[in-house]
Every structure is written in structure tokens, then in C-alpha cells.
């Protein structure tokens, strides 16, 4: 026989009505504090139930915010999700200029791997499948989200061209995306974390042979 006294109730997200009532009883949050709570609630919902089941009501309930505060800033869940993902992606910076092309490429891809291995990366990974299914979401991502690792990778390659380590023809967005794209593919197929040996293999067997200048160039 089950001991109902000792059995714990399963955790659940509060209803939208409960969240509205709770919101009115709490000190009002504004600006950055409120937005941070909503962004985090959106990422948590994406991770837990996916984009298909995410609703503005659920996000408001999880963030303990009013639905009005969401709709005033984000008229639709597409805009909310795009903004939350954009907020979660760190600002990638070019790897330090060491004069060593291989070391710089490894450092640059490590930045990206650290992100996709983490909690925010988990929500981002889940969005890839949804982008394939949802044309509206895909269009919004293409319009508002620029690949954040592209510019730093281009800078690493540009420095390599200046030093004579990288052939000039390799300084293109397509080639700069090769390393990050292979990391994304690996984590989608095998899941996190991306091990160092995988990253080194991508650099040594794909990226370096693709971009290196010929010795007599």
C-alpha cells in the first residue's frame, strides 16, 4: 500500500493563473532583472518541452511574471525564442594572436565547444531540429541571428594570411564555418560533451589542410 503521507508530489510548472496571482503579490521587477528571468524561463522551457510545446503562458508561469510583461516586449513566441537564444549565446572573441595558426584555431574552437557543451548550448541544439520543421522560426533565425563564431574565425584566418600561414583563397565565410559546423554535427550525432580529441582531429585533419598555404607560395 502506498504511503500517501510520505509520498512526494511530482514537481510541476505553476499554472498561468497562479503565476499571475503570484506576480501581483511580489515586488515588481523591471528592466534587466525581469528580462533575465524571462530569458532563463524560455531556455528552460526549450530544454524541457521543446519549441513545439513552449507557450507564452508556460514561460510566464516559470518566470513568475505576468503575461502582459511578455507580450509588451515580444508579440509572439517566435520573437521571444529568437531573443532568448541570442541573449544566451556568448560574445565570441578572436583567439589571442600567438603567431601559431594551429594553437589559435584550437583556442577558437574551444570557445565554441565550451558553449555548446553547456546548458545554453543544450537549448540551442534543440532548436536545430525545430528550424528544419518550422519555416517561420527558420526565417526569424536567418533574419536576426548571425553566426557568432564566424567573425572571430575570419580574424584568425586573416592573421594567418598576413603571416603567410594561410592561403588567401581560404579567407572566406564558407571555409571559416567548416570547423564550427563539424563541431555542431558531432554534438548532434553523439551528444555532449565534445572531447578534446575530437576538436584536435577536426583542426589537424580538416581545417589545417584546408587553409594552409603551400610552402613555396
HUPE-V551734 format. One record per residue. N is the residue number from 1. RES is the residue in one letter. D_FIRST is the distance of its C-alpha to the first C-alpha in Angstrom with 2 decimals. Layout:
n->N res->RES d_first->D_FIRST
n->N res->RES d_first->D_FIRST
This chain:
n->1 res->X d_first->0.00
n->2 res->X d_first->3.77
n->3 res->X d_first->6.44
n->4 res->X d_first->8.95
n->5 res->X d_first->11.62
n->6 res->X d_first->11.95
n->7 res->X d_first->11.49
n->8 res->X d_first->15.09
n->9 res->X d_first->16.68
n->10 res->X d_first->18.67
n->11 res->X d_first->22.35
n->12 res->X d_first->24.67
n->13 res->X d_first->28.33
n->14 res->X d_first->29.24
n->15 res->X d_first->30.81
n->16 res->X d_first->34.57
n->17 res->X d_first->34.72
n->18 res->X d_first->32.71
n->19 res->X d_first->34.97
n->20 res->X d_first->38.07
n->21 res->X d_first->37.07
n->22 res->X d_first->36.17
n->23 res->X d_first->39.48
n->24 res->X d_first->41.47
n->25 res->X d_first->40.02
n->26 res->X d_first->40.79
n->27 res->X d_first->44.27
n->28 res->X d_first->45.95
n->29 res->X d_first->46.19
n->30 res->X d_first->49.26
n->31 res->X d_first->51.06
n->32 res->X d_first->49.92
n->33 res->X d_first->46.80
n->34 res->X d_first->45.48
n->35 res->X d_first->46.55
n->36 res->X d_first->44.90
n->37 res->X d_first->41.54
n->38 res->X d_first->41.99
n->39 res->X d_first->43.13
n->40 res->X d_first->40.15
n->41 res->X d_first->37.73
n->42 res->X d_first->39.56
n->43 res->X d_first->39.35
n->44 res->X d_first->35.62
n->45 res->X d_first->35.11
n->46 res->X d_first->37.35
n->47 res->X d_first->35.41
n->48 res->X d_first->31.96
n->49 res->X d_first->32.67
n->50 res->X d_first->36.31
n->51 res->X d_first->39.33
n->52 res->X d_first->38.35
n->53 res->X d_first->35.35
n->54 res->X d_first->37.05
n->55 res->X d_first->38.15
n->56 res->X d_first->40.13
n->57 res->X d_first->37.34
n->58 res->X d_first->34.82
n->59 res->X d_first->37.42
n->60 res->X d_first->38.28
n->61 res->X d_first->34.67
n->62 res->X d_first->34.14
n->63 res->X d_first->37.54
n->64 res->X d_first->36.94
n->65 res->X d_first->40.29
n->66 res->X d_first->41.75
n->67 res->X d_first->42.33
n->68 res->X d_first->45.95
n->69 res->X d_first->46.41
n->70 res->X d_first->45.40
n->71 res->X d_first->47.56
n->72 res->X d_first->50.57
n->73 res->X d_first->50.71
n->74 res->X d_first->49.18
n->75 res->X d_first->49.84
n->76 res->X d_first->47.55
n->77 res->X d_first->44.66
n->78 res->X d_first->47.12
n->79 res->X d_first->49.27
n->80 res->X d_first->46.33
n->81 res->X d_first->44.98
n->82 res->X d_first->48.49
n->83 res->X d_first->49.17
n->84 res->X d_first->45.90
n->85 res->X d_first->46.55
n->86 res->X d_first->50.16
n->87 res->X d_first->49.13
n->88 res->X d_first->46.74
n->89 res->X d_first->49.35
n->90 res->X d_first->51.35
n->91 res->X d_first->55.12
n->92 res->X d_first->56.19
n->93 res->X d_first->59.51
n->94 res->X d_first->62.03
n->95 res->X d_first->61.60
n->96 res->X d_first->64.14
n->97 res->X d_first->67.58
n->98 res->X d_first->67.91
n->99 res->X d_first->70.49
n->100 res->X d_first->68.11
n->101 res->X d_first->66.93
n->102 res->X d_first->64.14
n->103 res->X d_first->62.73
n->104 res->X d_first->62.86
n->105 res->X d_first->61.10
n->106 res->X d_first->58.32
n->107 res->X d_first->57.96
n->108 res->X d_first->57.92
n->109 res->X d_first->55.24
n->110 res->X d_first->53.15
n->111 res->X d_first->53.03
n->112 res->X d_first->51.67
n->113 res->X d_first->49.20
n->114 res->X d_first->47.79
n->115 res->X d_first->47.15
n->116 res->X d_first->45.49
n->117 res->X d_first->43.31
n->118 res->X d_first->41.95
n->119 res->X d_first->39.51
n->120 res->X d_first->42.28
n->121 res->X d_first->43.31
n->122 res->X d_first->39.87
n->123 res->X d_first->40.28
n->124 res->X d_first->43.84
n->125 res->X d_first->42.87
n->126 res->X d_first->40.46
n->127 res->X d_first->43.37
n->128 res->X d_first->45.51
n->129 res->X d_first->43.55
n->130 res->X d_first->43.58
n->131 res->X d_first->47.33
n->132 res->X d_first->47.87
n->133 res->X d_first->45.97
n->134 res->X d_first->47.23
n->135 res->X d_first->51.03
n->136 res->X d_first->50.91
n->137 res->X d_first->48.92
n->138 res->X d_first->51.16
n->139 res->X d_first->54.28
n->140 res->X d_first->53.06
n->141 res->X d_first->52.33
n->142 res->X d_first->55.73
n->143 res->X d_first->57.47
n->144 res->X d_first->55.88
n->145 res->X d_first->54.61
n->146 res->X d_first->57.15
n->147 res->X d_first->56.07
n->148 res->X d_first->55.95
n->149 res->X d_first->56.81
n->150 res->X d_first->59.90
n->151 res->X d_first->62.40
n->152 res->X d_first->61.64
n->153 res->X d_first->61.90
n->154 res->X d_first->65.18
n->155 res->X d_first->66.49
n->156 res->X d_first->65.70
n->157 res->X d_first->67.54
n->158 res->X d_first->70.42
n->159 res->X d_first->70.98
n->160 res->X d_first->70.99
n->161 res->X d_first->73.67
n->162 res->X d_first->75.78
n->163 res->X d_first->75.57
n->164 res->X d_first->76.36
n->165 res->X d_first->73.01
n->166 res->X d_first->71.76
n->167 res->X d_first->73.80
n->168 res->X d_first->74.61
n->169 res->X d_first->73.31
n->170 res->X d_first->69.78
n->171 res->X d_first->69.66
n->172 res->X d_first->67.79
n->173 res->X d_first->64.42
n->174 res->X d_first->63.41
n->175 res->X d_first->63.94
n->176 res->X d_first->62.43
n->177 res->X d_first->59.17
n->178 res->X d_first->58.91
n->179 res->X d_first->57.12
n->180 res->X d_first->54.52
n->181 res->X d_first->53.96
n->182 res->X d_first->53.25
n->183 res->X d_first->50.76
n->184 res->X d_first->48.98
n->185 res->X d_first->48.97
n->186 res->X d_first->47.59
n->187 res->X d_first->44.65
n->188 res->X d_first->43.80
n->189 res->X d_first->43.85
n->190 res->X d_first->42.27
n->191 res->X d_first->40.50
n->192 res->X d_first->41.05
n->193 res->X d_first->42.47
n->194 res->X d_first->46.06
n->195 res->X d_first->47.28
n->196 res->X d_first->50.78
n->197 res->X d_first->51.98
n->198 res->X d_first->51.30
n->199 res->X d_first->53.24
n->200 res->X d_first->56.11
n->201 res->X d_first->56.27
n->202 res->X d_first->56.62
n->203 res->X d_first->59.38
n->204 res->X d_first->61.28
n->205 res->X d_first->61.06
n->206 res->X d_first->61.13
n->207 res->X d_first->62.21
n->208 res->X d_first->64.99
n->209 res->X d_first->66.69
n->210 res->X d_first->66.50
n->211 res->X d_first->68.15
n->212 res->X d_first->70.45
n->213 res->X d_first->74.17
n->214 res->X d_first->76.43
n->215 res->X d_first->78.21
n->216 res->X d_first->81.62
n->217 res->X d_first->80.65
